[in-house]
Amino acid sequence: MTRRLKVLFVCAMNKQRSATAEQIYRNDARLEVRSAGVRSGANRRVSEADLRWADVVFAMEQEHKLWMTKRFEGLDLPRIDVLEIPDDFEFMDPDLVEMLRLMLDPELDYLLASFDGAE
């Protein structure tokens, strides 16, 4: 059995955007997913262990990517893609779900096609 692609979704507080992305993809058999936030009051804050675990990170805003690259400078970071999704949505907002699916489905399909699952 091949290993699943490990995907980390990151936003500011891990309450709306990244939590919604995790909810959408958590039952996808091809993926292992987690979500976290960059701010100190986040439901779950991004850790070094999260970044070591992830094959790819999807940050909701450029500032989230910058925070991770500065905070974990010196760590061999996984690929970090920025989605540029503004903090204008509630958890599982239908417009947010649609936006995430439109952006992530093709990207995840592409990553999975090139991911061999080898440890």
C-alpha positions in Angstrom: 0.0 0.0 0.0 1.4 3.4 -0.9 1.6 6.3 1.5 -1.0 9.0 1.2 -0.1 12.6 0.3 0.2 14.7 3.6 -1.4 18.1 3.2 -1.3 20.9 5.7 -3.8 23.8 5.4 -2.8 27.1 7.1 -4.6 30.3 7.8 -4.5 32.9 10.6 -6.6 31.4 13.4 -7.4 27.8 12.2 -11.1 28.5 12.7 -12.6 29.2 9.2 -10.5 28.8 6.0 -7.9 26.1 6.9 -10.5 24.3 9.1 -12.9 24.2 6.2 -10.2 22.9 3.8 -9.4 20.1 6.3 -13.1 19.3 6.7 -13.6 19.1 2.9 -10.6 16.8 2.3 -10.5 14.7 5.4 -12.4 11.8 3.9 -10.3 11.7 0.7 -8.6 8.3 0.8 -5.6 9.6 -1.2 -4.8 12.3 1.4 -3.8 12.8 5.1 -4.8 16.3 6.1 -4.3 18.7 9.0 -5.0 22.4 9.5 -3.4 25.0 11.7 -3.1 28.7 12.2 -0.1 31.1 12.5 -1.4 33.4 15.2 -0.8 32.8 18.9 -4.5 32.4 19.7 -5.2 29.9 16.9 -7.3 26.8 17.6 -4.2 24.8 16.6 -0.9 26.6 15.9 1.5 25.5 13.2 4.4 23.6 14.7 7.7 22.3 13.5 6.3 18.8 13.7 3.5 19.8 11.3 5.9 21.1 8.8 8.2 18.1 9.1 5.1 15.9 8.6 3.7 17.7 5.5 4.4 16.9 1.9 2.8 20.2 0.8 1.4 23.2 2.6 -1.4 25.4 1.3 -1.4 28.8 3.0 -4.5 31.0 2.6 -2.4 34.3 2.4 1.1 35.3 1.5 1.6 36.6 5.1 1.0 33.1 6.4 3.8 31.7 4.1 6.1 34.5 5.2 5.4 33.8 8.9 6.3 30.1 8.4 9.5 30.8 6.5 10.7 33.3 9.1 9.5 31.4 12.2 11.0 28.1 11.0 14.1 29.5 9.3 16.7 26.8 9.0 14.1 24.0 8.7 13.8 22.1 5.4 10.3 23.3 4.6 7.9 21.4 2.3 6.5 23.2 -0.7 4.2 26.0 0.4 1.6 27.3 -2.1 -0.4 30.5 -1.4 -4.1 30.4 -2.3 -4.8 34.1 -1.7 -8.2 33.5 -0.1 -9.3 36.4 2.0 -10.5 36.1 5.6 -14.1 36.9 4.5 -15.8 33.6 5.3 -17.3 31.6 8.1 -16.5 27.9 8.6 -18.0 25.8 5.8 -19.4 28.8 4.0 -20.7 27.4 0.6 -18.8 30.1 -1.3 -15.6 29.3 0.6 -16.1 25.5 -0.1 -16.6 26.2 -3.8 -13.5 28.5 -3.9 -11.3 25.9 -2.1 -12.5 23.1 -4.4 -11.9 25.1 -7.6 -8.4 26.0 -6.5 -7.4 22.8 -4.7 -8.9 19.9 -6.7 -6.8 20.4 -9.8 -3.7 21.1 -7.8 -4.1 18.1 -5.6 -4.8 15.9 -8.7 -1.5 17.2 -10.2 0.4 16.6 -7.0 -1.0 13.1 -6.6 -0.1 12.2 -10.2 3.5 13.1 -9.5 3.6 11.7 -6.0 4.9 8.1 -5.8 4.0 7.5 -2.2 7.4 6.1 -1.4 8.8 6.7 2.1 
